[in-house]
């Protein structure tokens, strides 16, 4: 019986040299891709962020640092922080005297608390910059800032109207129906750390409610997370953000980051 042995040493070696070549080519491609990705990150244009903060009632220096650290996990950013006006409720910041105060910024974060400042011309210096296209994020007491003003410019900019809040408590948050990138990965059963629930009396025609909580005082449902279109500007807002514990909660800070990036179209 004749036995045919199909093994050919030369063919075997050539085949495995070819496989080795493919393997090393793939390794080289992976190395180059990772290098290009890292190079892209290092050359990424930083997001230019302006934070307006200060005033009554909150730990603003701590909150500013938390915001910086939270955004840094996802996006390079250059920050300008205006923490002025003392701890009262009637500040008028000289910063806004420059008509180009918002020029060059990708997004402005309002986390100030000046409820009793009323000058309509002063307020319009701020809102006009946003109306013409500067994106914004509004956090907690920014919703009550300028609430004593007779004009509605600031309230139209916010997308909501509020003059008071309920007591501090742990508020279950219910997401609104429909998908939105800001609510991506936001849990279905999140309960706020101890925080205040703002009584929202009115929402604007361009306001989109993303989440709500229920008052323990009157049983009514109020928006706690939303977006607004104000002129050419995207606005993201939340009424939460009173306590240090809220700012220590990664669910909340990741929400703020997504809101910042969405407003800035990043």
C-alpha positions in Angstrom: 0.0 0.0 0.0 1.4 3.4 -1.0 1.2 6.1 1.6 1.2 9.8 0.5 2.7 12.2 3.1 1.4 15.7 2.3 3.6 17.4 4.8 6.0 19.8 3.1 8.5 21.6 5.4 9.0 24.5 3.0 5.2 25.1 2.7 4.8 24.9 6.5 7.5 27.5 7.2 6.3 29.9 4.6 2.7 29.6 5.9 3.7 30.5 9.4 6.0 33.2 8.4 3.0 34.7 6.6 0.8 34.4 9.7 3.5 35.9 11.8 3.8 38.8 9.3 0.0 39.4 9.6 0.2 39.2 13.4 3.0 41.8 13.6 1.2 44.0 11.0 -1.8 44.0 13.3 0.3 44.8 16.3 1.9 47.7 14.4 -1.5 49.0 13.2 -2.8 48.9 16.8 0.3 50.7 18.1 -0.1 53.4 15.4 -3.8 53.8 16.0 -3.3 54.2 19.8 -0.5 56.7 19.2 -2.7 58.7 16.9 -5.5 58.6 19.4 -3.3 59.8 22.2 -1.8 62.5 19.9 -5.3 63.6 19.1 -6.2 63.9 22.8 -3.1 65.8 23.6 -3.9 68.3 20.7 -7.6 68.5 21.5 -8.8 72.0 21.6 -9.8 72.8 25.2 -13.4 73.8 26.0 -13.4 77.4 27.1 -15.6 77.6 30.2 -16.7 80.7 32.1 -18.1 80.1 35.6 -20.1 82.9 37.3 -20.5 82.1 41.0 -20.8 83.5 44.4 -23.4 85.1 46.6 -25.6 83.8 49.3 -26.0 80.4 50.9 -23.6 77.9 49.3 -20.1 76.5 49.3 -19.1 78.0 45.9 -15.4 77.5 46.1 -15.9 73.8 46.7 -18.6 73.5 44.0 -16.3 75.2 41.5 -13.5 72.7 42.1 -15.9 69.8 41.8 -17.1 71.1 38.4 -13.6 71.4 37.2 -12.6 67.9 38.3 -15.8 66.3 36.9 -15.4 67.8 33.4 -11.7 67.0 33.3 -12.6 63.3 33.3 -14.2 63.7 29.9 -12.9 66.9 28.3 -10.0 69.2 28.4 -11.1 72.7 29.5 -9.7 76.1 30.2 -11.7 77.7 33.1 -12.3 81.3 34.0 -14.0 81.6 37.4 -15.7 84.8 38.5 -16.4 84.4 42.2 -17.4 87.9 43.3 -20.3 89.8 45.0 -19.6 88.6 48.5 -22.2 86.6 50.4 -25.2 88.9 50.0 -28.1 88.8 47.5 -27.8 92.2 45.8 -24.5 92.1 43.9 -23.8 94.0 40.7 -20.7 92.6 39.1 -18.4 95.0 37.2 -17.4 92.0 35.0 -20.6 92.5 33.0 -19.8 96.1 32.2 -17.7 94.9 29.2 -20.2 94.3 26.4 -17.9 91.5 25.2 -17.8 89.8 28.5 -18.8 86.4 27.0 -16.7 86.6 23.9 -14.5 83.5 23.2 -16.3 81.2 25.7 -17.8 77.9 24.5 -20.2 77.8 27.5 -21.1 79.9 30.5 -22.1 78.3 33.8 -24.3 80.3 36.1 -24.1 79.1 39.7 -24.6 82.4 41.5 -27.2 83.5 44.1 -28.2 87.2 43.8 -31.9 87.1 44.4 -32.5 90.7 45.1 -30.5 92.4 42.3 -33.2 94.2 40.3 -31.6 96.5 37.8 -33.2 95.6 34.4 -30.4 97.1 32.3 -27.8 95.2 34.2 -29.7 91.9 33.8 -30.1 92.6 30.1 -26.3 92.9 29.7 -26.2 89.2 30.8 -29.2 87.8 29.0 -28.4 89.6 25.7 -25.1 87.8 25.3 -26.9 84.5 25.7 -29.7 85.4 23.4 -27.2 86.1 20.6 -25.8 82.6 20.9 -23.6 82.0 24.0 -24.6 78.6 25.5 -25.4 78.3 29.2 -25.8 76.0 32.2 -27.8 77.2 35.2 -27.5 75.5 38.5 -29.7 75.7 41.7 -29.8 79.2 43.1 -29.2 80.7 39.6 -32.9 79.9 39.2 -33.7 82.3 42.0 -31.1 84.9 41.0 -32.8 88.2 40.0 -36.2 86.9 41.1 -37.0 90.3 42.6 -36.6 91.9 39.1 -39.8 93.2 37.5 -38.7 92.2 34.0 -38.8 88.6 32.8 -35.5 88.6 30.8 -33.7 86.3 33.2 -36.7 84.0 33.7 -37.1 83.7 29.9 -33.4 82.9 29.7 -33.7 80.2 32.3 -36.8 78.6 30.8 -38.5 78.4 34.2 -40.0 80.7 36.8 -39.5 80.1 40.5 -39.7 82.3 43.6 -39.4 79.8 46.4 -38.4 76.3 47.4 -39.5 73.5 49.6 -37.5 72.1 52.6 -34.4 70.0 52.2 -35.0 66.3 51.7 -34.1 63.2 49.7 -36.1 63.6 46.5 -36.8 60.7 44.1 -36.2 61.8 40.5 -38.4 60.6 37.7 -37.1 60.8 34.1 -39.5 62.2 31.5 -40.5 60.1 28.6 -38.4 60.2 25.5 -34.6 60.0 25.1 -32.2 62.9 25.4 -28.4 62.8 25.4 -28.2 64.6 28.7 -30.1 61.8 30.4 -27.9 59.1 28.9 -26.9 56.7 31.7 -28.9 58.7 34.3 -30.5 56.0 36.5 -34.2 55.3 36.6 -34.4 55.4 40.4 -32.0 58.1 41.5 -32.7 59.8 44.8 -31.1 63.2 45.3 -28.8 63.7 48.3 -30.3 66.1 50.8 -31.3 69.0 48.6 -34.0 71.6 48.0 -37.0 71.2 45.7 -37.7 74.4 43.8 -41.4 75.3 43.2 -41.5 75.9 39.5 -44.5 78.1 38.8 -44.1 78.4 35.0 -42.1 76.9 32.1 -41.3 78.6 28.9 -42.6 77.6 25.4 -39.1 76.3 24.5 -38.5 74.5 27.7 -38.1 70.7 27.5 -38.6 68.9 30.9 -36.1 66.0 31.3 -36.9 65.0 34.9 -39.2 65.8 37.8 -39.7 65.4 41.5 -42.7 65.5 43.8 -43.2 68.0 46.6 -43.5 66.6 50.1 -45.5 69.7 51.0 -48.3 69.8 48.4 -47.8 66.6 46.4 -47.3 68.5 43.1 -44.7 67.5 40.5 -42.1 70.0 39.6 -39.3 70.0 36.9 -35.8 69.5 38.3 -33.9 69.0 35.1 -34.6 70.7 31.7 -33.3 72.3 28.6 -34.3 75.6 27.1 -33.7 77.3 23.7 -33.1 81.0 24.3 -32.6 82.9 21.1 -29.6 81.1 19.5 -28.4 79.6 22.8 -28.9 76.2 24.2 -29.5 76.3 28.0 -29.3 73.4 30.4 -30.7 73.7 33.9 -31.2 71.9 37.2 -32.7 73.1 40.5 -30.6 70.7 42.5 -27.1 71.7 43.7 -27.6 73.1 47.2 -25.5 70.8 49.4 -21.9 69.6 49.3 -23.4 66.0 49.3 -25.1 66.7 46.1 -21.9 67.8 44.5 -20.1 64.7 45.8 -22.6 62.5 44.0 -21.2 61.2 40.8 -24.7 60.8 39.3 -25.2 64.5 39.7 -21.8 65.7 38.6 -21.9 63.4 35.5 -25.3 65.0 34.7 -23.8 68.4 34.9 -20.9 67.4 32.6 -23.4 66.0 30.0 -25.4 69.2 30.3 -22.2 71.3 29.8 -21.2 69.4 26.7 -24.7 69.3 25.3 -25.1 73.1 25.7 -21.7 73.7 24.1 -22.6 71.2 21.2 -19.6 69.0 22.1 
